[in-house]
Amino acid sequence: MASCASCGAALETPLVCNACGALQTPDPAPDPFAVFGLEPSIDVNQSSLERLLILLTRRMHPDYFGRDPAKRAQAERNTATLNSSYKIVSDLFRRSDWIVRDLGGPEDERQMSPQFLAEVLEWNEVLEAAREGEAEAIERLPVLENELRERRAERLSKLDSLLTPRPVHGSPVLREARRELNAVRYLDRTLEELAALRSAEPAG
């Protein structure tokens, strides 16, 4: 475990010393889990993570270092690192993607199951018909949105199972996890398209 450059106490986070409050200058940049003193894992306690975010945000607030331009700038950099790390660790999709990358999983996997591809074709047909103003397709959009959200939840649950317990570096299961991530990413894009279509619907 690293030590504080000012007081020598063991660091719980590479950004700030909990013992003396001194800002740290992490080099290289810490991984998003290390920022919160956590081991990389798909399983994260959201309540504990939020408490850590609030605590660290207070300890590193740039206003505390307003009279020292260098320290204020470091506080701003460390706070930006904290916030970007929180976005990854707090979100199941983002932290799954990070873990797959960290374990040497593939980034260019494009294969999808025939069942998923068949569903994609069906969803695209509904969206295209809705774009063309077909009343039946437009009426079906709320049902389609619920279906897409259900599929997304199923894929995220599958990711949770694939990455629990944490696989070893280069494990074949990482390829399957990448496929699930690709499916979630596609579902997110489709949900965005659907939301745009619904927002364009005439009122009343």
N, C-alpha and C positions, 0 to 999 in steps of 0.2 A: 504494500500500500504506500502511495506517495505521501510525502510530508510537506507541511506548510513551509514556504520559503521564509516566512517571518518568524514563526514561533516554534517550528519543528513538530507541531502536533500532527497526528495522522489525519489525512484529508478524507472526508466522507464524500466529497464532490471535488472535481478538479477545478471548479470555478471560484470557490470562496472557502476560507477556513472557518469552520463552525466554532473554533476555540477562541480565535483572536479577531475574526472578522476581516482579515486581510484578503484583498482580491488576489486571485492567482492568475497566472498567464500560461494557460495550457498549451503545450507544444509537444507533439502534434495535437491537432484538434481532437477532443475526446469523442468517443462514440456516444450516441444519444442515450443509451442505458447507463453508461458510466457517469453521465452528468447528474443522474439521480442516485448514484451509488448502487445501481442494480446490475445484476448479471443479465445478459441478453436472454430473454424468455418470451414465449408467446403468452404466458400467463402473467397478467399485470393486475395488481389491486388498484382500481381506479381512484378510490377514495384516498388511499395513501399517497398516490401519485399527485393528486390535486393538492393535498396538504404540503407536500414537498415543493411543489411549484410556488405556492403562496409564500412559504417560508424563505425559499431561495430568492424569490423576487424582492422580498422586503430587505434581505441582507445585502443585495447587490444594487439596490435602487440608485440610479445615477445622481439623484438629488443629495444623497449622503456624501457625495464626493465633489460637490459643486465648486469648492474652492481650489481644487487640484485638477487642472485640465487633463493631465495624463491619466489620473485615476478615474476621472469621470468617463473618459473615452474607453478605458478598459472595462468599466462597469457596463457601459452601453454594449460593448462587444460581447461580454459574458452574458448579459441579459438576452441578447439576440440569439446566442447559442442555446441558452436555456429554453427560449420559446420555440425555436426550430426543433429542438430535441423533444419537447413536449408533444408537438404535432405528430411526431413519428411514434413515440412510445405509447401515447394515449389512444391511438387509432389501430384497430386490429389489422386492417388492410396494410397500412403503412409499415407497421412493425413486422408483419409477416414478410413483406417485400424486403425490408432491411435484413432480416434474419436469413432469408434465402440467399441474398447477395453475399452476406458475411460468411456464409458456410460454403461458398463457391458454387452455388446453384446456377443453372443456365439462365441467361438473359434473352436468348434468341429462340426459345421454344415457341413454336407456333401451332403445334398440333392440338386439335380440339376433338372431342368425342362426337360421333355421328349424331347422337341424340341432341347434343347442344347445338350443333350446326343446323339441325332440322328446326329447332325452336327459334334460332336466329332468323331463318328464312321466314317463318310465320310472323314473327314480330315485325320484321322489315316490311312485309306485305301490308300489315295493318297501318304502320306509320306512313307508308307511301300513299295508301288510300286516304288516310286522314289529311295528308298534305294536299291531295287533290280535291278535298272538300266532300268526300263521300260521308253522308250522314251516319250510316251504320258504323263505319270505322271510327268516326269522331265519338260516337256514343260509347264505343268499346274502350276508349283510352283509359278511363278510370280503372276498369277491370284489368287491362294490360299493365298499368302501373303497379297494382297490387301483386300481380303475377311476377313482375320483374323484381320487386322488393323481396318476395318470398324466395325467388331463385338466388338473389344476392345473399340473403341470410343463410341459405343452405350451403352456398359455396364458402362463405366465411366459416361456418361450422366445420366444413370439411378441412379447411386450412388449419383450424385449431387442432383437429385430430391428427393431421399429418405432421404437425410441428410439435406435438406433445407425446412423449418427452422430446427434448431438443435433439434433432438428428446429428450425426457426426458429419464432419466436413466432407463434402463430395458425395453424400449419400444419394442413392437413386431416387429416394422419396422427394428430393428437392425438385426434380424435373416435374413430378406430378403436382407439387405445390406451385410451381411456376405456371402450369396450365390453369390451375384454379385462380391464381392471381390475374392471369390474362382474361379469364371469363368474367371476373368481378370488374375489371377495368372496362370490358365491353359493355357489361350491364350498366355501369355508371354512365357511360357515354349515351347509351340508349335512353336511360332515364332523363338525362339532360335534354335530349332531343324531344322526348315526350312532354317534358315540362314546358319547353318552348312552344310546342304545338298547342298545349292547353291554355297557355297564357295568351295565345293569339286568338282563342275562341271568342266570338262576339258575346258581350255580356247579355244576360237574360235568357 
